[in-house]
């Protein structure tokens, strides 16, 4: 469901997540991947050298739920559809055990994120459980 410009919808999702942290503290881990927007050629080249990848979904929630390692959400508004690069990333993320969704507008994204957080916790091993300590990682 389209409500406004994609940037406005994105801001609404983050505002919603801030307001929902008392119910879902894990929302503190939700973040936006700043891939979109207009850039000059030199800025685009610099971002590419820094590791920015075209097609990475807009939102990441690194919280394991429902058998998934985490969630990625691509936000769309109006008649926009996922690009080939976005479809590629979504497919590859699913192969790696992530939940993915393409959501149209902030309301659908918020409902999707809330549904995801209501799924049972996925049990993953922590670094300590794997027998790795900070010293072993050189920290």
C-alpha positions in Angstrom: 0.0 0.0 0.0 1.5 3.3 -1.1 1.3 6.3 1.2 4.1 8.7 0.3 7.6 9.0 -1.2 10.0 6.2 -0.4 12.2 8.3 1.8 9.1 9.4 3.8 7.9 5.8 4.1 11.4 4.8 5.3 11.4 7.4 8.0 8.0 6.3 9.1 9.2 2.7 9.6 12.1 3.9 11.7 9.8 6.1 13.8 7.4 3.1 14.2 10.4 0.9 15.3 11.4 3.5 17.9 7.9 3.6 19.3 7.6 -0.3 19.4 10.9 -1.0 21.2 9.1 -1.4 24.5 7.2 -4.4 23.0 10.1 -5.6 20.7 13.5 -4.5 22.2 15.2 -6.2 19.2 14.0 -3.4 17.0 17.0 -1.5 18.4 19.0 -3.6 15.9 16.9 -2.5 12.9 18.9 -0.4 10.4 18.7 1.1 7.0 21.2 0.4 4.2 21.8 3.7 2.5 22.2 2.4 -1.0 19.7 4.6 -2.9 19.7 8.2 -3.8 21.3 10.3 -6.4 25.1 10.6 -6.4 27.7 12.1 -8.6 29.9 9.8 -10.6 32.8 10.4 -8.2 30.6 9.7 -5.1 29.2 6.6 -6.7 32.8 5.3 -7.5 33.9 6.1 -3.9 31.0 4.3 -2.4 31.6 1.3 -4.6 35.3 1.2 -3.4 34.0 1.3 0.1 31.9 -1.8 -0.5 28.4 -0.4 -1.2 26.6 -3.0 -3.3 23.7 -2.2 -5.7 20.5 -4.1 -4.9 21.0 -4.8 -1.2 17.6 -4.5 0.5 16.7 -1.3 2.4 16.3 -2.6 5.9 18.2 -5.2 7.9 17.0 -6.8 11.2 19.9 -9.1 12.4 17.6 -11.0 14.8 17.1 -14.8 14.3 13.5 -15.8 14.2 11.3 -18.6 12.7 14.3 -20.7 11.5 15.9 -17.7 9.8 19.2 -16.0 10.6 17.7 -12.5 10.3 15.5 -10.5 8.0 15.9 -8.1 5.0 13.2 -5.9 3.8 13.1 -4.1 0.5 10.8 -1.1 0.6 8.8 0.0 -2.5 6.2 2.6 -3.1 3.6 3.1 -5.9 4.0 0.8 -8.9 7.8 0.3 -8.4 9.0 -3.3 -8.5 12.2 -4.9 -7.3 15.1 -4.5 -9.8 17.1 -7.4 -11.2 19.9 -6.5 -8.8 17.5 -6.5 -5.9 16.0 -9.8 -7.0 19.5 -11.3 -7.2 20.3 -10.1 -3.6 17.0 -11.4 -2.3 17.6 -14.8 -3.8 21.2 -15.0 -2.5 20.1 -13.9 1.0 17.4 -16.6 1.1 20.0 -19.2 0.1 22.0 -18.1 3.2 19.0 -18.6 5.5 17.6 -15.1 5.7 13.9 -14.1 5.6 13.3 -11.6 2.9 10.3 -9.5 1.9 9.5 -6.8 -0.7 7.0 -4.5 1.0 4.9 -1.7 -0.5 4.7 1.2 1.9 5.5 1.6 5.6 2.4 -0.1 6.9 3.1 -3.4 5.0 6.8 -3.2 6.1 5.8 -2.6 9.8 3.3 -5.5 9.7 5.9 -7.8 8.1 8.6 -6.9 10.7 6.2 -7.3 13.6 5.1 -10.7 12.2 8.7 -11.8 11.8 9.5 -10.8 15.4 6.5 -12.8 16.7 8.1 -16.0 15.3 9.9 -18.3 17.6 13.5 -17.6 18.3 16.0 -19.4 16.1 18.7 -21.0 18.2 22.1 -20.0 16.8 25.4 -20.5 18.6 27.2 -17.5 20.1 31.0 -17.0 19.6 31.5 -18.2 23.2 29.4 -21.3 22.7 31.6 -22.1 19.6 34.6 -22.0 21.9 36.0 -18.8 20.4 37.0 -16.0 22.7 38.0 -12.4 21.9 41.6 -13.3 22.3 41.4 -16.0 19.7 40.0 -13.4 17.2 42.8 -11.0 18.0 40.7 -8.5 19.9 
